Amino acid sequence: MARLTTIKPRLSISPPRLGRAPGDEQARLRERDRNVTWRKWYKTARWERLRQEILIRDNYTCRQTGVICAGKHPAPDSPVVDHVVPHRGDEALFWNPDNLQCVSKDYHDRIKQQMEKASHEP
């Protein structure tokens, strides 16, 4: 039996109209990056140099817990360069080395995020 190859399909896959699918983390991150202009600063060579400078300055040690940050992302002991005072788009505060510290991913993702969420609540 021969296959029809000359007739083109009339239906095509259309993009979702309701937004991203639940659980689609990549889509959530793309959407987040698109909506906030300062997020692109984290993808610059300048940030990478500053990040390395801070990690070396702090000896890859979490300044809040004293844990040595020797893991590789996404390990809980992987190093994260964190803003002491949240910059919220303030460029001077974002690039200020005195406002940066090395913390463990576990501290950053659990304790620091809880503190920042609590400070936003009315």
Secondary structure, 3 states (H helix, E strand, C coil): CCCCCCCCCCCCCCCCCCCCCCCCHHHHHHHHHHHCHHHHHHHCHHHHHHHHHHHHHCCCECCCCCCECCCCCCCCCCEEEEECCCCCCCHHHHHCHHHEEEEEHHHHHHHHHHHHHHHHCC
